[in-house]
Amino acid sequence: MELSFENIWLYLAIMITASVAVRIVPGVPDRARLPLSFAVMLVFLCWVPFVLDDFRTRQLATAGVWIVAAMGLNILTGYNGQISLGHGALVALGAYVSALLMDDTTQMNFIDSSPWPFWLAIIMSGIVTAIVGFFLGFPALRLSGPYLAIATLALAISFPPVMRKYDQFTGGSSGLRPEPLQPPGFLDMLDRIDWLYFIALGGCLVMLLLAWGILRGPLGRTFVAVRDSEVAAEAMGVNVSRTKVTAFTISSFFAGISGGMYLQVVGFISPDSIGILRSITLFAAVVIGGLASILGAVIGGAAVVFLPADVPDLVAQIPGVNPDTVDEAPGVVQGLALILVMLLMPAGLAGAVHRLQHLTWDSVVDGVRTLRSRAVDRISQLNITR
């Protein structure tokens, strides 16, 4: 029997509250707090298809896709310092590879005429995109900062025309639509949307764990060292060129996996499915979520989906707002959010969350006393001036 839970934001709030409560409840060993918190959150996420409607379930599945893409971009930009505005093209490339391998009407599956299993097609999407990223990483060595950003932006601009040009493989403007993925027989209790959600959830968790393992190891520390100072890193024996190419390759692998997952969830890919605007939106979302943070990638990937879908309805409820203009709200709100985050939270929303985790009652009291003393001093100065 399917339950009903109409408000997704209330459901997510309950999930976050429950996971946080496990971390602060007395009597739980410190070593077990973090694993239990993740376990509680995972239970809520696995319960999603049975309590939310199909629209919200598909939304969360799509969010899982873009979280993987945001994690890859965060590895490249947040941890290694290379700016990319063309990551959407790599995601689209991964989706095309997966579509070609799963479409039995093409001759691009390299082994026989039968379509590949979805999981193998997703893995192959990541491998092919990683190879492309490896070769893109070498010309990127000569560029940095805004020059690298413009070069990667050119990649996003040129990708759709190339896909239209080779329409015998890509389907041209019509795109590719493989056979819809159905749940296997032993999971016949699940609807197709629910099955796609669990594929996206599983892929997202695996890729986040992979990113966590990479970034906590020597390679992750090397990425950060090159980002902070290439001269100092090279003086310590780090091969800067190899590190940058490696970051580009790993980031592209994440983008390819995201593209393979995107095809499964959406079921269709065309040259216009993931355009230049989505590449820029993904970069902005990662900055808002927080650079050099796994949590920032999660927030950023979710923002790519929920910001344009839910913001118009929220803005339309504000008194004095013309409902006819709410269609323009996502871009306006995203721009304002980016500016406010850069001014007030340089570390992004994830940085603010990390600060709140270490916040204690004594620090709050000290902060209030400091603000009070500054206000009193300011008033005294004004009275003296008068």
C-alpha positions as CSV (number, residue, x, y, z in Angstrom):
1,M,0.0,0.0,0.0
2,E,1.4,3.4,-1.0
3,L,1.3,6.1,1.6
4,S,0.9,9.8,0.8
5,F,3.3,12.6,1.8
6,E,2.4,15.7,-0.2
7,N,5.0,18.2,1.0
8,I,8.5,17.1,-0.1
9,W,10.2,19.9,1.9
10,L,8.5,18.7,5.1
11,Y,9.6,15.2,4.4
12,L,13.2,16.3,3.8
13,A,13.1,18.4,6.9
14,I,12.0,15.4,9.0
15,M,14.8,13.3,7.4
16,I,17.5,15.9,8.2
17,T,16.2,16.5,11.7
18,A,16.2,12.7,12.4
19,S,19.7,12.3,11.1
20,V,21.0,15.3,13.2
21,A,19.2,14.0,16.3
22,V,21.1,10.8,16.1
23,R,24.4,12.7,16.2
24,I,23.5,14.7,19.3
25,V,21.4,12.3,21.3
26,P,23.2,11.3,24.6
27,G,24.2,7.7,25.1
28,V,25.4,7.0,21.6
29,P,29.1,6.2,21.2
30,D,31.0,9.0,19.4
31,R,32.4,6.5,16.8
32,A,28.9,5.4,15.9
33,R,27.2,8.8,15.6
34,L,28.2,9.5,12.0
35,P,27.4,6.0,10.6
36,L,24.1,6.0,12.4
37,S,23.2,9.4,11.1
38,F,23.9,8.3,7.5
39,A,22.0,5.1,8.1
40,V,18.9,7.1,9.2
41,M,19.2,9.3,6.2
42,L,19.5,6.3,3.9
43,V,16.4,4.7,5.4
44,F,14.4,7.9,4.6
45,L,15.8,8.1,1.1
46,C,14.9,4.4,0.4
47,W,11.4,5.2,1.7
48,V,10.9,8.0,-0.8
49,P,9.1,6.1,-3.6
50,F,6.5,4.7,-1.2
51,V,5.6,8.1,0.4
52,L,6.0,10.7,-2.4
53,D,4.2,10.9,-5.7
54,D,5.8,10.0,-9.0
55,F,6.7,13.6,-9.9
56,R,8.7,14.2,-6.7
57,T,10.3,10.7,-7.0
58,R,11.5,11.6,-10.5
59,Q,12.7,15.0,-9.2
60,L,14.8,13.3,-6.6
61,A,16.2,10.8,-9.1
62,T,17.2,13.6,-11.4
63,A,18.8,15.4,-8.4
64,G,20.9,12.3,-7.9
65,V,22.1,12.5,-11.5
66,W,23.2,16.1,-11.1
67,I,24.7,15.5,-7.7
68,V,27.2,13.1,-9.4
69,A,27.9,15.8,-12.1
70,A,28.4,18.5,-9.4
71,M,30.7,16.2,-7.5
72,G,32.9,15.8,-10.5
73,L,33.0,19.5,-11.2
74,N,33.8,20.2,-7.6
75,I,36.8,17.8,-7.8
76,L,38.1,19.8,-10.8
77,T,37.2,23.3,-9.6
78,G,36.9,23.2,-5.8
79,Y,39.7,20.8,-5.0
80,N,42.1,21.4,-8.0
81,G,41.3,25.0,-8.9
82,Q,40.6,24.5,-12.6
83,I,37.5,26.4,-13.8
84,S,35.2,24.6,-16.2
85,L,32.0,26.1,-17.8
86,G,31.5,23.2,-20.2
87,H,30.9,20.3,-17.9
88,G,27.4,19.9,-19.3
89,A,28.9,18.8,-22.7
90,L,30.8,15.9,-20.9
91,V,27.5,14.9,-19.2
92,A,25.8,14.9,-22.6
93,L,28.6,12.9,-24.1
94,G,28.2,10.2,-21.4
95,A,24.4,10.1,-22.1
96,Y,25.1,9.6,-25.8
97,V,27.5,6.8,-25.2
98,S,25.0,5.1,-23.0
99,A,22.2,5.6,-25.5
100,L,24.3,4.2,-28.4
101,L,25.2,1.1,-26.3
102,M,21.6,0.4,-25.3
103,D,20.0,1.1,-28.6
104,D,19.7,-2.0,-30.7
105,T,19.0,0.0,-33.9
106,T,22.7,1.2,-34.0
107,Q,25.9,-0.6,-34.8
108,M,27.9,1.1,-32.0
109,N,27.7,-1.5,-29.3
110,F,31.0,-3.0,-30.5
111,I,30.3,-6.6,-29.6
112,D,27.0,-7.7,-31.2
113,S,23.7,-6.3,-32.2
114,S,22.1,-6.7,-28.8
115,P,21.9,-3.8,-26.4
116,W,24.2,-3.6,-23.4
117,P,22.9,-3.9,-19.8
118,F,22.1,-0.6,-18.3
119,W,24.8,-0.8,-15.6
120,L,27.5,-1.8,-18.1
121,A,26.5,1.1,-20.4
122,I,26.7,3.5,-17.5
123,I,30.2,2.3,-16.6
124,M,31.3,2.5,-20.2
125,S,29.9,6.0,-20.4
126,G,32.2,7.0,-17.5
127,I,35.2,5.3,-19.1
128,V,34.8,6.8,-22.6
129,T,34.2,10.3,-21.1
130,A,37.3,9.9,-18.9
131,I,39.4,9.1,-21.9
132,V,38.0,12.3,-23.6
133,G,38.7,14.3,-20.4
134,F,42.3,12.9,-20.3
135,F,43.0,14.3,-23.8
136,L,41.2,17.6,-23.0
137,G,43.4,17.9,-19.9
138,F,46.6,18.4,-21.9
139,P,45.6,21.6,-23.7
140,A,44.1,22.8,-20.5
141,L,47.6,22.8,-18.9
142,R,48.5,25.9,-20.9
143,L,45.4,27.7,-19.7
144,S,44.2,28.9,-16.3
145,G,41.6,31.1,-14.7
146,P,39.2,32.9,-17.1
147,Y,41.1,31.6,-20.1
148,L,40.4,28.0,-19.2
149,A,36.8,28.9,-18.4
150,I,36.3,30.3,-21.9
151,A,38.0,27.3,-23.5
152,T,35.6,24.9,-21.7
153,L,32.7,27.1,-22.5
154,A,33.6,26.7,-26.2
155,L,33.3,23.0,-25.7
156,A,29.7,23.4,-24.5
157,I,28.9,25.7,-27.4
158,S,30.4,23.4,-30.1
159,F,29.0,20.1,-28.8
160,P,25.4,20.3,-30.0
161,P,26.3,21.2,-33.6
162,V,28.7,18.2,-33.7
163,M,25.9,15.9,-32.5
164,R,23.6,17.2,-35.2
165,K,26.3,16.8,-37.9
166,Y,26.8,13.1,-37.3
167,D,23.1,12.2,-37.2
168,Q,23.7,8.7,-38.5
169,F,25.0,7.8,-35.1
170,T,23.4,10.4,-32.8
171,G,19.9,10.7,-34.4
172,G,20.5,14.4,-35.2
173,S,18.1,16.9,-33.7
174,S,15.7,14.1,-33.0
175,G,18.1,12.5,-30.6
176,L,18.1,8.9,-29.3
177,R,15.5,7.2,-27.2
178,P,16.5,3.6,-26.2
179,E,14.0,1.0,-25.0
180,P,12.6,2.2,-21.6
181,L,14.3,0.5,-18.7
182,Q,11.9,-1.8,-16.7
183,P,12.5,-3.3,-13.2
184,P,13.6,-6.9,-13.3
185,G,11.2,-9.7,-12.5
186,F,12.1,-10.1,-8.8
187,L,11.4,-6.4,-8.3
188,D,8.0,-6.4,-10.0
189,M,6.5,-4.7,-7.0
190,L,8.2,-1.5,-8.0
191,D,6.9,0.9,-10.7
192,R,9.3,2.0,-13.4
193,I,9.8,5.4,-11.8
194,D,10.6,3.8,-8.5
195,W,13.1,1.5,-10.1
196,L,14.8,4.4,-11.9
197,Y,14.9,6.3,-8.5
198,F,16.8,3.4,-6.8
199,I,19.2,3.3,-9.8
200,A,19.9,7.0,-9.4
201,L,20.2,6.7,-5.6
202,G,22.5,3.7,-5.8
203,G,24.7,5.4,-8.4
204,C,24.8,8.6,-6.5
205,L,25.9,6.9,-3.2
206,V,28.6,4.8,-5.0
207,M,30.0,7.9,-6.7
208,L,30.0,10.0,-3.5
209,L,31.8,7.2,-1.6
210,L,34.3,7.0,-4.4
211,A,34.9,10.8,-4.3
212,W,35.2,10.6,-0.5
213,G,37.9,7.9,-0.8
214,I,39.8,9.8,-3.5
215,L,39.7,13.2,-1.7
216,R,40.7,11.8,1.7
217,G,43.7,10.0,0.3
218,P,47.1,11.2,-1.0
219,L,45.6,12.1,-4.4
220,G,43.0,14.5,-2.8
221,R,45.7,16.2,-0.8
222,T,47.8,16.6,-4.0
223,F,44.8,18.2,-5.7
224,V,44.5,20.7,-2.9
225,A,48.2,21.4,-2.8
226,V,48.3,22.3,-6.5
227,R,45.2,24.4,-6.1
228,D,46.7,26.4,-3.2
229,S,50.1,27.0,-4.8
230,E,51.5,25.3,-7.9
231,V,55.0,26.6,-7.1
232,A,55.0,25.3,-3.5
233,A,53.5,21.9,-4.7
234,E,56.2,21.5,-7.4
235,A,58.9,22.4,-4.8
236,M,57.6,19.5,-2.7
237,G,58.0,17.1,-5.6
238,V,54.4,17.1,-6.9
239,N,54.1,16.7,-10.7
240,V,51.7,19.6,-11.3
241,S,50.9,18.7,-15.0
242,R,50.1,15.1,-14.2
243,T,47.9,16.2,-11.2
244,K,45.9,18.6,-13.3
245,V,45.3,16.0,-16.1
246,T,44.4,13.4,-13.4
247,A,41.8,15.8,-11.9
248,F,40.4,16.5,-15.4
249,T,40.2,12.8,-16.1
250,I,38.4,11.9,-12.8
251,S,36.1,14.8,-13.2
252,S,35.2,13.7,-16.7
253,F,34.6,10.2,-15.4
254,F,32.0,11.5,-12.9
255,A,30.4,13.5,-15.7
256,G,30.2,10.4,-17.9
257,I,28.6,8.4,-15.1
258,S,26.2,11.2,-14.5
259,G,25.3,11.2,-18.3
260,G,24.7,7.5,-18.3
261,M,22.4,7.9,-15.3
262,Y,20.7,10.8,-16.9
263,L,19.7,8.7,-19.9
264,Q,18.2,6.0,-17.7
265,V,16.1,8.5,-15.7
266,V,15.0,10.8,-18.5
267,G,15.0,8.1,-21.2
268,F,16.1,10.4,-24.0
269,I,19.0,12.5,-25.1
270,S,19.3,15.1,-27.9
271,P,21.7,17.9,-28.7
272,D,19.4,20.4,-26.9
273,S,18.8,18.2,-23.8
274,I,21.9,19.5,-21.9
275,G,22.8,22.9,-23.3
276,I,25.2,25.7,-22.5
277,L,22.8,27.2,-19.9
278,R,22.8,23.9,-18.0
279,S,26.7,24.0,-17.9
280,I,26.7,27.5,-16.4
281,T,23.8,26.6,-14.0
282,L,25.8,23.6,-12.8
283,F,28.9,25.7,-12.1
284,A,26.8,28.4,-10.3
285,A,25.1,25.7,-8.2
286,V,28.4,24.2,-7.1
287,V,29.6,27.7,-6.0
288,I,26.3,28.2,-4.1
289,G,26.6,24.7,-2.5
290,G,30.2,25.2,-1.6
291,L,33.5,24.5,-3.3
292,A,35.8,21.8,-2.0
293,S,33.0,20.1,-0.2
294,I,31.1,16.9,-0.8
295,L,28.1,18.4,1.0
296,G,28.4,21.4,-1.3
297,A,28.2,19.1,-4.4
298,V,25.0,17.5,-2.9
299,I,23.4,20.9,-2.3
300,G,24.5,22.2,-5.7
301,G,23.2,19.1,-7.6
302,A,19.9,19.4,-5.8
303,A,19.7,23.1,-6.6
304,V,20.0,22.4,-10.3
305,V,16.7,20.5,-10.1
306,F,14.7,22.2,-7.4
307,L,15.6,25.8,-8.0
308,P,13.8,26.1,-11.4
309,A,11.0,23.8,-10.5
310,D,9.9,25.1,-7.0
311,V,11.1,28.7,-6.9
312,P,8.4,30.1,-9.2
313,D,5.6,28.8,-6.9
314,L,7.3,30.2,-3.8
315,V,7.9,33.6,-5.4
316,A,4.3,33.7,-6.6
317,Q,3.1,33.5,-3.0
318,I,5.0,36.7,-2.0
319,P,2.6,39.6,-1.7
320,G,2.9,42.2,-4.4
321,V,4.5,39.9,-6.9
322,N,2.9,39.7,-10.4
323,P,2.2,36.0,-11.1
324,D,2.8,36.6,-14.8
325,T,6.5,37.2,-14.0
326,V,7.2,34.1,-12.0
327,D,8.5,32.2,-15.0
328,E,11.6,34.4,-14.8
329,A,12.0,33.8,-11.1
330,P,14.5,30.9,-11.2
331,G,17.2,32.8,-13.1
332,V,16.7,35.9,-10.9
333,V,16.8,34.0,-7.7
334,Q,19.8,32.0,-8.7
335,G,21.7,35.1,-9.6
336,L,20.8,36.8,-6.3
337,A,21.7,33.6,-4.4
338,L,25.1,33.5,-6.1
339,I,25.8,37.1,-5.2
340,L,24.6,36.7,-1.6
341,V,26.6,33.5,-1.1
342,M,29.8,35.1,-2.4
343,L,29.3,38.1,-0.1
344,L,28.1,36.5,3.0
345,M,29.2,32.8,2.8
346,P,32.5,32.5,0.8
347,A,32.6,28.8,1.6
348,G,29.0,28.3,0.3
349,L,26.0,26.8,2.1
350,A,28.1,23.8,3.0
351,G,30.6,26.0,4.8
352,A,27.7,27.6,6.8
353,V,26.4,24.1,7.7
354,H,29.9,23.0,8.9
355,R,30.1,26.1,11.0
356,L,26.7,25.4,12.6
357,Q,27.9,21.8,13.4
358,H,30.7,23.2,15.5
359,L,28.6,25.9,17.1
360,T,28.2,25.8,20.9
361,W,26.1,27.6,23.3
362,D,29.1,29.4,24.8
363,S,30.2,30.7,21.4
364,V,26.7,32.0,20.7
365,V,26.7,33.8,24.1
366,D,30.1,35.3,23.3
367,G,29.0,36.4,19.9
368,V,25.9,38.2,21.4
369,R,28.1,39.9,24.0
370,T,30.6,41.0,21.3
371,L,27.8,42.5,19.2
372,R,26.3,44.2,22.2
373,S,29.6,45.8,23.2
374,R,30.3,46.9,19.6
375,A,26.8,48.5,19.5
376,V,27.4,50.3,22.8
377,D,30.8,51.6,21.6
378,R,29.3,52.8,18.4
379,I,26.5,54.7,20.2
380,S,29.0,56.2,22.5
381,Q,31.1,57.4,19.5
382,L,28.0,59.0,17.9
383,N,27.1,60.8,21.2
384,I,30.6,62.2,21.5
385,T,30.6,63.4,17.9
386,R,27.4,65.2,18.4
